[in-house]
Amino acid sequence: MGVEFACIFKRRLMSTIRVGIIGTGSRGITCIGRQIAEQSVELDIVITAFCNRTESRMQIALDDVNEAASKAGNAPFSPTFYSDPNDLINDDNVDLIVITSPTAAHAEATIPALKSGKKVYLDKPIAHTLEDSIAIRETEASESNPMIMGFTRRYEEPWIKLHELVESGVIGDLKMMLIRAVLPYSFYFQTWHRTRAVSGGALNDKGSHYTDVFNWFAGGRAEKVNAFGGRNVFIEEDDAPEFCATCDRDCAYRTETAMPDTQDQMKGAVDRSYETETDPLKRKDNCVYKSGADIFDHATIHYQYNNGVVASIFYSVYGPQAEDEETLEIVGTKGRVILTRLRGEIDLITDYGEKRHEVIHCKSDNFESSHFGADRKLVQEIAAYARGGGSPVNGWDGMEATRMILGAMKSIDDGGETVHFSDLPDASDS
Ligand SMILES: NC(=O)c1ccc[n+]([C@@H]2O[C@H](COP(=O)([O-])OP(=O)(O)OC[C@H]3O[C@@H](n4cnc5c(N)ncnc54)[C@H](O)[C@@H]3O)[C@@H](O)[C@H]2O)c1
């Protein structure tokens, strides 16, 4: 077959993927949208529709993705703007629906999207409540329409490498896991994440990544959990200011929006996008000490799996910035591994300790891009899935990850009581 004919044949088989994005904020713009723009020619993928409740945030998103497209030498997009997710879902020019709205708005878009029969990408966490999580999963199952979810670590080079290593048996049988996450993430108290009604809790936002990792590695299902935590730094103050922008305190948790010197030069699309929000809860600079937050700033959580594996999360959102702020440690019967996310490194000990400190450097070539290169790979996976490939992580995985976090939050609310997952609602096909 001649080269020319082969190219024509290839084009016929692979039609352009037309993407509609619901929720054009930080994740929709800086991660997914930009990566689609940068790879639009090689993946044959374009953005044809945006949906946002706040119209100005669509124009800011469009300017940003088109700037990324232009830098990559790719053509700009001219998507249709919608305010109602159903209008985007029903648009004949959309094949793949990307949902990156705030967590409490996931179900209202995801359920009709799954029912439309189109391909669906949903960002994690699946939902803010167990009720919504189960409803999404059950729709996915009843419609036989598996979606793909955005558990970033599943697309990050060192985590993939670690999974291969553990599966190969070099540390023997996996027995224990620990994710240590001492994160400089005070922004959870400064944005919409600060209430469970919108986010399901910051622990759901970040911790669902971790429970998904545990499930990916464990090869079983979590049976019970106990946990302690709450708020011990971001404690309400009666005289707390409303926003950083209107506060002159010397405060370590000030957002950059309050720094006049840097305002014009440094602000990216995300800050400009947030600034157009009029609803105070959706601003980016709510004071961390202001009343109204009902999320946790720290937790220690312990899971027991039905195959004997145990797994723990050690978590805070007031940690200092540090290269070892997020690590995964796994102990097996013959060895142990520690993955340090920000270094892109795996420290491996095998053979009962005879082989010490073998450090595997496994940064991807795109480590400097968002989520250490994971979003670039994620968009490649989304394109493969949209063309009929399988989903590496679907709604059942998403439901299970959030169910495990909501179980831990219940334990914390109950003063550390053990929660048995068999006592919590579950999807009918579990
Ligand atoms: N996979 C990851 O690593 C990762 C990283 C960041 C965020 N996320 C997830 O992505 C989602 C969005 O987070 P974000 O940081 O981009 O938030 P954001 O506030 O920056 O963006 C959300 C956007 O959705 C819009 N919006 C609000 N209500 C809407 C509705 N009902 N329908 C449509 N649009 C609506 C907002 O105006 C905003 O533009 C969350 O579920 C979050 O947990 C995932």
The ligand as an SDF file (V2000), in Angstrom:
LIG
                    3D

 44 48  0  0  0  0  0  0  0  0999 V2000
   -7.8660   15.3980   38.3540 N   0  0  0  0  0  0  0  0  0  0  0  0
   -7.3060   16.3470   39.0500 C   0  0  0  0  0  0  0  0  0  0  0  0
   -6.1650   16.2190   39.4550 O   0  0  0  0  0  0  0  0  0  0  0  0
   -8.1000   17.6020   39.3490 C   0  0  0  0  0  0  0  0  0  0  0  0
   -7.4210   18.7960   39.6030 C   0  0  0  0  0  0  0  0  0  0  0  0
   -8.1810   19.9420   39.8630 C   0  0  0  0  0  0  0  0  0  0  0  0
   -9.5610   19.8730   39.9000 C   0  0  0  0  0  0  0  0  0  0  0  0
  -10.1830   18.6780   39.6610 N   0  0  0  0  0  0  0  0  0  0  0  0
  -11.6480   18.5850   39.7090 C   0  0  0  0  0  0  0  0  0  0  0  0
  -12.1880   19.3350   38.6220 O   0  0  0  0  0  0  0  0  0  0  0  0
  -13.4370   19.9050   39.0210 C   0  0  0  0  0  0  0  0  0  0  0  0
  -13.3700   21.4210   38.7910 C   0  0  0  0  0  0  0  0  0  0  0  0
  -12.3910   21.9980   39.6350 O   0  0  0  0  0  0  0  0  0  0  0  0
  -11.6720   23.3780   39.2940 P   0  0  0  0  0  0  0  0  0  0  0  0
  -10.5000   23.4860   40.1870 O   0  0  0  0  0  0  0  0  0  0  0  0
  -11.4940   23.4980   37.8390 O   0  0  0  0  0  0  0  0  0  0  0  0
  -12.7810   24.4450   39.7740 O   0  0  0  0  0  0  0  0  0  0  0  0
  -13.0340   25.9050   39.1680 P   0  0  0  0  0  0  0  0  0  0  0  0
  -13.9100   26.6100   40.1220 O   0  0  0  0  0  0  0  0  0  0  0  0
  -11.7460   26.5370   38.7720 O   0  0  0  0  0  0  0  0  0  0  0  0
  -13.8320   25.6110   37.8120 O   0  0  0  0  0  0  0  0  0  0  0  0
  -15.1520   25.1720   37.7790 C   0  0  0  0  0  0  0  0  0  0  0  0
  -15.8840   25.8870   36.6370 C   0  0  0  0  0  0  0  0  0  0  0  0
  -17.2240   25.3780   36.5410 O   0  0  0  0  0  0  0  0  0  0  0  0
  -18.1340   26.4830   36.4670 C   0  0  0  0  0  0  0  0  0  0  0  0
  -19.4040   26.0390   37.0100 N   0  0  0  0  0  0  0  0  0  0  0  0
  -19.9110   26.2020   38.2530 C   0  0  0  0  0  0  0  0  0  0  0  0
  -21.1060   25.5890   38.3600 N   0  0  0  0  0  0  0  0  0  0  0  0
  -21.3630   25.0240   37.1420 C   0  0  0  0  0  0  0  0  0  0  0  0
  -22.4340   24.2490   36.6240 C   0  0  0  0  0  0  0  0  0  0  0  0
  -23.4850   23.9100   37.3810 N   0  0  0  0  0  0  0  0  0  0  0  0
  -22.3330   23.8280   35.3360 N   0  0  0  0  0  0  0  0  0  0  0  0
  -21.2960   24.1560   34.5560 C   0  0  0  0  0  0  0  0  0  0  0  0
  -20.2290   24.8900   35.0160 N   0  0  0  0  0  0  0  0  0  0  0  0
  -20.2640   25.3040   36.2900 C   0  0  0  0  0  0  0  0  0  0  0  0
  -17.4590   27.6030   37.2520 C   0  0  0  0  0  0  0  0  0  0  0  0
  -17.9400   28.8810   36.8810 O   0  0  0  0  0  0  0  0  0  0  0  0
  -15.9970   27.3870   36.8590 C   0  0  0  0  0  0  0  0  0  0  0  0
  -15.7140   28.0470   35.6380 O   0  0  0  0  0  0  0  0  0  0  0  0
  -13.6650   19.5130   40.4780 C   0  0  0  0  0  0  0  0  0  0  0  0
  -14.4820   18.3730   40.5670 O   0  0  0  0  0  0  0  0  0  0  0  0
  -12.2720   19.1990   40.9560 C   0  0  0  0  0  0  0  0  0  0  0  0
  -12.2310   18.2940   42.0290 O   0  0  0  0  0  0  0  0  0  0  0  0
   -9.4710   17.5550   39.3710 C   0  0  0  0  0  0  0  0  0  0  0  0
  1  2  1  0
  2  3  2  0
  2  4  1  0
  4  5  1  0
  4 44  2  0
  5  6  2  0
  6  7  1  0
  7  8  2  0
  8  9  1  0
  8 44  1  0
  9 10  1  0
  9 42  1  0
 10 11  1  0
 11 12  1  0
 11 40  1  0
 12 13  1  0
 13 14  1  0
 14 15  2  0
 14 16  1  0
 14 17  1  0
 17 18  1  0
 18 19  2  0
 18 20  1  0
 18 21  1  0
 21 22  1  0
 22 23  1  0
 23 24  1  0
 23 38  1  0
 24 25  1  0
 25 26  1  0
 25 36  1  0
 26 27  1  0
 26 35  1  0
 27 28  2  0
 28 29  1  0
 29 30  1  0
 29 35  2  0
 30 31  1  0
 30 32  2  0
 32 33  1  0
 33 34  2  0
 34 35  1  0
 36 37  1  0
 36 38  1  0
 38 39  1  0
 40 41  1  0
 40 42  1  0
 42 43  1  0
M  CHG  2   8   1  16  -1
M  END
$$$$
